[in-house]
Amino acid sequence: MNGSPPATDLTTVLADDHQQLDRLCTELELGQGSPENRRDLADHLIAEVVRHAVAEEPFLDGDGDLAEADRLMRQLEGTGPQEPRFERLLGGLIRAVRRHVRDEGPAAVRKIGSTCSPGRQAELGREVLDTRDAAPMLPHPDLADRVPQADQLWPGPGFVDRARAALNPPGIGLNGQSGHPDGRQRGRMSVGEEEWARDRAWFGQDGAPAPGPLARQFADLTRTLLDATPTVGGVLKLVVGAATALIPDADLVSVTLRDADGTYHTPVETDPVAEQLDQVQYDHREGPCVESARPDGPAVGWSTDLGHDPRWPAFGPAAARHGYHSVLATALVPDARPPRLSGALNIYSRTPGAFGGPAIDTALLLATHASLALAHTRAVASAELEAEHLRRAVDGRDVIGQAKGILMQRRGITADEAFDVLRRASQDLNVKLADLARTLATRHTEIDLPASEA
């Protein structure tokens, strides 16, 4: 029985790609398997995104979702599955791919269908499939003995560039220039290669530039604000997520909030280490986070060599001992309505010399938008503060006051003396002051504290 050959036109190839990418994203979102299995699946997604991008990019306008996916893949390719930022980067990649499959990709398919003749679409489709068939494949245990290593595409640092070089259309460099993928120059392009280059140039001229990743992150923030029940947690988590995705070398991100009485808190962070580094600054009252969080502090503070920065003799070496050598903090503008909480967006990097001008500009924009977001959500409401563990500071002050009153009444001492008793006991017992005060307030008939030393 004679059957029709499978459709090979470019629009069909790209539409099939979209379905495959969607299935891979769904599999990763299930969160199943060991970290090593998820690393393998992430590499599979990277390979498929590159395969698809090389075919579709000539027909896209500007810096869109695939461009954001490319940037995230380059950060992800050298990140181990056990590293805290692995899942954050993978989540950002999945979201970028999802947006492409939903909006950008179908628009490109429609554009190709309306502007290319059926014959040209079929020719481009065959060219893409032939290039893919000839390209190296990801290593697989079942094929290790049958496929030469030269024909396998090995993951790791440089994976995206290797995949692009392997899949680049013959005779066309990564920027549409004549040449072999490995950089050797060829002679004249073939008729098909010239048409590919012309198509790429033509589509690049048509249409307005697509919004970049920063604009999309701001759009996500705005959508959160328009939610019926926006929360401080949702806003701050989106801000730190945007900073992680948009700022190169951002290994840790946190937010500092400062109460009117000068108490600092870290309500949101991407890793517990970020909160520890914030706390070092709170304890010693030094560092860019506490400086930028002050109402009269600088709009931005940073260091590219924390281990040798004389401005912060306690914080700098402590951060360097943890393996973090650069820091960037940008101020959150306090709301005009009381209570006037100020704060800072804090970004840490393991890379010495990180955070140049573009990173600072991006962080300032994110911090400004975060300030507006927090004002809009009325983040200082008690219920919001409690939901994000910011209320603990207020509760702590209340219970400390109760404990001081008990000691003052029981021992006939002043408020300052009572606080000194609590402070010394907290240090001796290695217990947080608020926790000790809470225990004393609820069980004051059962326990007593040693008297303060003169």
Phi, psi and omega in degrees: 000128180279134178238159179284141178293152180299144180295131180239009180294155188299322181297322178292317178301313182292321178296320176296322176302316182301318179295318180296318178297320179297319179295319179296319178298318179298317180297319179290324181294337178293339175068025183265162177093166179287165176305322180294321178294322179291326176298316178298317180292323176297319177297322177298316178297316179302313181300318181290323178295317179296316178305315181289318185297318182300326180281326189262334185306323180300343185247019179251155180255122167072199187266086186257208186294322179294326177294321176294319178300320180298317180296319179292322179296324180292329174285326185283331189299330180253014182261126180288152183294343179271348181288141183303327185277354181301307182293328178294315179294319180296319177298319177296321178296316180300317181295319179296318179295318179301316179297319179297312181298327184279320190239298190294314183297307179302327178296320178294320179298316179296322180295316179297316181297330183269347186242340180255141176292157178304322179295319180292321177299318180294320180296315179295321179297316179296322181296318179296314182294320179296319180295319180295318181298327183273350185280155175299158180246162175297144178296143179221135183305324183287344183248003188302323183274348186252344182245122178302147180302327180296337181262012178247143183258107188270129178292179180115186179306134182086004184301316183297314180295320179295319180294319179295317180298323181288331186258353184300136181304140183305133176083355182242122178288177183295340178251021177083011182265151180296135178156161177285149180306332181273007175103349180286136181281142176256176175279223181289147176285151174288170179300317180296321180293321178296320179294321177300314180297319179295318178300317180299314180295319182296313181292329179293336181275339189270137173087161179280151179301141178284153178297142180279178183297324180296317179298321180292324178294320177296323177297321177298318177300316181297318178297324177297319181295329181277356176299150183297328182229068179295144180236155177299324180297315179299319180294309184293322178295323178293323180295312181292328176294320178295319179297318179298320184281329190262337185257115179302143178068017176279096183273327178225141177223140177212171175235132174256133170241143182238123176287167180299334180273005177092005179280135181254147178220154173243092183285331185221134176208158180271349181199142179305333178298325178299318179295323178296317179293323175299317184295325176302318179292320179297315184295321184262357180055042178214155179119160185293333181293311181288327179292315180287336181282344178291144181303328180256018184279176180289154178292331181211144174218142182203164174213141179251004179207074188298326183296340183233020181274114185289348183290331187228079187294336178267310184292314185304304179298325179297317178295319180297322178297330177280355179095013181247123190247346179230149179215148177220129178228133178235141188286142167266127183286126181293148176293147179288340182271143179287156351285140188276084177283129172250171183186191182207150171263122188246133183228125181246146178223144174284344187273120173297142178077015179286170171069075173273197184303312179300321179295319179296317179299316180296316180297320178297318178296316179297318180295321178296315179294322178297323179298315178295322180296315181295321178296319182294320183280356184052055186298346182276359177298143185303317183296322179292317180298319181292321181299330181255017177068014175279335181293341181301327179295317179294314178300321180299318179295321179297313184288329175296321177297320178297315181296320177299318179298321179296314180294320179298316181289320185286324188247353180068040182247170181279171179297319179296319179294321178296319178295323179295322176299314179297317182298314181295319180295322178299317180291317182295323183268354183055047180235142178301143183302316182295321179294319178296316180297321180296319178297317180295320182293326183268340183229035187294341178281347185257335187233164175218160178245150178296150180293153177290141177287146181290000000 
